[in-house]
Every structure is written in C-alpha cells, then in structure tokens.
Amino acid sequence: MKLSTLLLAPVALVSALPTTSTSDSESTSLLARQARRQPAPCVRQNPPPSQAELEVRFNDFVDAFVGRNKNITKAFEYIVEDYINHNPAAQNGAASAWNILSPIWHSIQHSLLRSTIRGDMSWVNYNGGFFGTIVDRFRWEGGCIAEHWDQGERYPAN
C-alpha cells in the first residue's frame, strides 16, 4: 500500500461521517468564541485618576471579570501590556494571561462573593466553579491593572 493512501485514509473517514446540524444559537456561540480577540491594552493615565474614578474603573472591571455582565474581552481592557503576573504557572504580559483565560473563561460558572479596593490594591473574591473559591489581588497603576497575585491570597480583614 502506498504511503499517500495511508496518510489520506483518515481524511476520507472523517469526510464520510454523517454531519449533524447545529442550532442557530450553537452556531452563534461558536462564532462568538472563534471571533474573540484580545483588546488593546490599557494605557496608563497621566495624571492618574482620582480614587473615586479608580473605584468606578475597578467596579467596571469586576463586573466584566466575574460579575453579572461577565465579558473577558471587556475585563482585559483594564490590563496593561506589561502586566506582571505572580502566578508561577503563567508568564508576564497581558497576552500570556489572555491566552490562558480567554479560551476557558466563558465556560466557567463564576459567582462573585465580594470585592474591595484600597488605594492602588484591589481584591476580588469569587467562586470559580471547579477551581473553588479564589482571591485575586491586583495592583492598579494609572487607572490600569499592572500586577496580579492569586497564589494563597487572602481577602483583607476590614
């Protein structure tokens, strides 16, 4: 038997399989996932926003990250390109975090438990489905998220 015949056999088998139709909502969902693109990174503001303005930005981020309007693309609009990630399983940079989170984020059931911001540090405590209860800590710089911790983080006492 020729090598080319052996190599093409899987293609012939796949093309001979019956096709299944998908509903419009499944097709739309698939297209939405395939079209997801990393947004432009957050640009630090100079002068930085006031504490009140930062709190608004933080609340918008939390809502997009794990809140009612969960939207990973919108959440990443608050992350700077040179983002520092203290998770040992991840590299620094917004692109690395995007590549880790964007493919799976839509499928994880999140439940926001609480969030707070104090100065340039913020904490988001949520249930992350099969990941369990998570505390993410973020450092803000110029109205953007510049740094992240999630290993053994504890929500601050009042």
C-alpha positions in Angstrom: 0.0 0.0 0.0 1.3 3.5 -0.8 2.2 5.9 1.9 -0.1 8.5 0.4 -3.0 6.2 0.7 -2.3 5.6 4.4 -2.0 9.3 5.0 -5.2 10.2 3.2 -7.3 7.4 4.8 -8.2 9.4 8.0 -9.3 12.3 5.8 -11.6 10.0 3.8 -13.1 8.6 7.0 -13.8 12.0 8.5 -15.4 13.3 5.4 -17.6 10.1 5.2 -19.0 10.7 8.7 -22.6 12.0 8.9 -22.9 15.6 9.6 -25.1 16.9 12.4 -26.9 20.2 12.2 -26.4 22.8 14.9 -29.0 25.2 16.1 -28.6 28.9 15.4 -27.6 29.6 19.0 -24.9 27.0 19.0 -23.5 28.4 15.7 -23.6 31.9 17.1 -21.9 30.8 20.3 -19.2 29.0 18.3 -18.7 32.0 16.1 -18.5 34.3 19.1 -15.8 32.2 20.7 -13.8 32.0 17.4 -14.1 35.8 16.9 -12.9 36.6 20.4 -9.8 38.9 20.1 -7.7 40.4 22.8 -8.5 44.1 23.2 -5.9 46.8 23.0 -4.1 47.0 26.3 -5.0 49.6 28.9 -2.9 52.8 28.7 -1.8 54.3 32.0 -3.4 57.7 32.6 -1.1 60.6 33.5 -2.1 62.2 35.7 -3.7 59.1 37.3 -7.4 59.0 38.0 -8.7 60.1 41.4 -9.5 57.5 43.9 -13.3 57.9 43.2 -12.6 57.4 39.4 -10.4 54.4 40.1 -13.1 52.8 42.2 -15.5 53.2 39.2 -13.0 51.6 36.9 -12.4 48.8 39.4 -16.2 48.1 39.7 -16.5 48.0 35.9 -13.6 45.6 35.8 -15.1 43.3 38.5 -18.5 43.3 36.7 -16.8 42.3 33.4 -14.4 39.8 35.0 -16.8 37.8 37.2 -20.0 39.9 37.6 -23.4 40.0 36.0 -22.0 41.2 32.7 -19.1 38.7 32.5 -17.1 39.6 29.4 -13.4 38.6 29.3 -12.7 41.0 26.4 -14.1 44.0 28.4 -12.2 42.9 31.5 -8.9 42.8 29.6 -9.4 46.5 28.6 -8.2 47.3 32.1 -4.9 45.3 31.9 -1.6 46.9 30.7 0.5 45.2 28.1 3.5 44.8 30.6 1.3 43.3 33.2 3.2 41.4 35.9 1.7 38.0 36.9 2.9 36.4 40.1 1.2 33.1 39.3 4.1 30.6 38.8 2.2 28.8 36.0 1.9 32.0 33.9 4.2 34.3 32.2 4.2 38.1 32.5 2.3 40.2 30.0 -1.4 40.7 29.1 -1.0 38.4 26.1 0.0 35.4 28.3 -2.9 36.0 30.6 -5.3 36.4 27.6 -4.0 33.1 26.1 -4.7 31.3 29.3 -8.1 32.7 30.2 -9.9 33.6 27.1 -10.4 30.1 25.7 -12.0 28.8 29.0 -13.4 31.8 30.8 -16.9 31.7 29.1 -17.4 28.1 30.3 -16.6 28.7 34.0 -19.5 29.4 36.3 -18.4 32.4 38.4 -20.1 33.7 41.4 -18.8 37.0 42.9 -18.6 36.9 46.6 -17.1 40.3 47.4 -14.6 42.8 46.1 -12.7 45.8 47.5 -10.2 48.4 46.6 -7.8 50.2 48.9 -5.6 52.8 47.4 -3.9 51.1 44.4 -4.6 47.5 45.7 -7.8 45.6 45.0 -9.1 42.1 45.8 -11.8 40.1 44.0 -13.1 37.1 45.9 -15.3 34.7 43.8 -16.3 31.1 43.3 -14.7 29.8 40.2 -16.7 26.6 39.5 -14.4 23.6 39.7 -11.5 25.8 40.7 -13.2 26.6 44.0 -13.1 29.8 45.9 -10.5 32.2 44.6 -9.0 35.5 45.7 -7.3 37.6 43.1 -5.3 40.6 44.1 -4.5 43.4 41.6 -2.3 46.4 41.8 -3.5 49.4 39.8 -1.3 52.0 38.2 -2.6 55.0 36.2 -6.1 53.5 36.2 -5.0 50.2 34.8 -4.2 46.8 36.3 -0.4 46.4 36.3 0.2 43.4 38.6 -1.7 40.3 39.7 -1.4 37.7 42.5 -3.6 34.6 43.0 -1.5 32.1 44.9 -2.5 31.8 48.6 -4.1 35.2 48.5 -6.4 36.2 51.4 -9.2 38.7 51.4 -8.2 41.6 53.6 -9.8 42.0 57.0 -12.0 45.0 57.5 
